[in-house]
Amino acid sequence: MITPILFLTVSAFSTPLLENSAYIKKSSACTLRIKEERYQDKSVLALTSNHQGKYDIKIYHFNDLSAPSRGKLIQEPIFNKTQTDINYLVDHNLFKRINNEQVIYSTTIANDNVSPKLFIDTFRSYGNRSLIQIEGLEHPLSFVADNKQAQDFYKCADKFTTKASILTKKTESISPFSSP
C-alpha cells in the first residue's frame, strides 16, 4: 500500500520538472526553453546559442512593461543565497499579437556580447535554475531546467563557441598583405 502512494507522490513532483523545459537543436542554433514554475503557460525563458557563437536570452510573457522600453533584470540563485545577484539591462518589446485581447511581449537581455553569456554561465553555476526579478513585475519568476536538457544545451553552445573562436582566429591570421 505504501509503495504505490510513494510512487504516485514522486511521480507527481518529478513530472512537472521534466515537462518544464525543452532542448531544441538545429544545424545553426540550439535553444533551451524553460517554463516558469508557477505560471507555466504565462512565462517562458529561452536561452539560445547560434553557429556564430552568439548568445541570446529572452523571456516571453503577457505583461506590457511599456514596450518598447528599457529596464532592469536581476538574476538570483534560488537556494544558495550566498552567491551574488547579477543585474542586467533589458529591452521590452511587443513580440506577437495573438488577437485583440492577447499580446505576447518579450524581455531581452541587452546584447552587449557579454551579458547573455554571463546569464547562461550564471544559470549553469546556480544549478540550472534562477530566480528572475524584472523591474515592473510584481512577483519574481522562477525558472528550473531539467538537468539532462540543460547539459545538452551547454554542450551544443560550447561547441558553437569553440567553432566560432577557431573561425575568428583563422580569419584574423589571413592578412591581405601576407604572401601566399
Stockholm file with secondary structure:
# STOCKHOLM 1.0

chainA/1-180         MITPILFLTVSAFSTPLLENSAYIKKSSACTLRIKEERYQDKSVLALTSNHQGKYDIKIYHFNDLSAPSRGKLIQEPIFNKTQTDINYLVDHNLFKRINNEQVIYSTTIANDNVSPKLFIDTFRSYGNRSLIQIEGLEHPLSFVADNKQAQDFYKCADKFTTKASILTKKTESISPFSSP
#=GR chainA/1-180 SS CHHHHHHHHHHHHHHHHHHHEEEEECSSEEEEEEEBSSSTTTEEEEEEEETTSCEEEEEEESCCSSSSEEEEEEEECSSCTTSCCEEEEEEEEEEEECSSSCEEEEEEECCSSSHHHHHHHHHHHTTSEEEEEETTCSSCEEEECCHHHHHHHHHHHHHHHHHHHHHHHHHHHCCTTSCC
#=GC SS_cons         CHHHHHHHHHHHHHHHHHHHEEEEECSSEEEEEEEBSSSTTTEEEEEEEETTSCEEEEEEESCCSSSSEEEEEEEECSSCTTSCCEEEEEEEEEEEECSSSCEEEEEEECCSSSHHHHHHHHHHHTTSEEEEEETTCSSCEEEECCHHHHHHHHHHHHHHHHHHHHHHHHHHHCCTTSCC
//
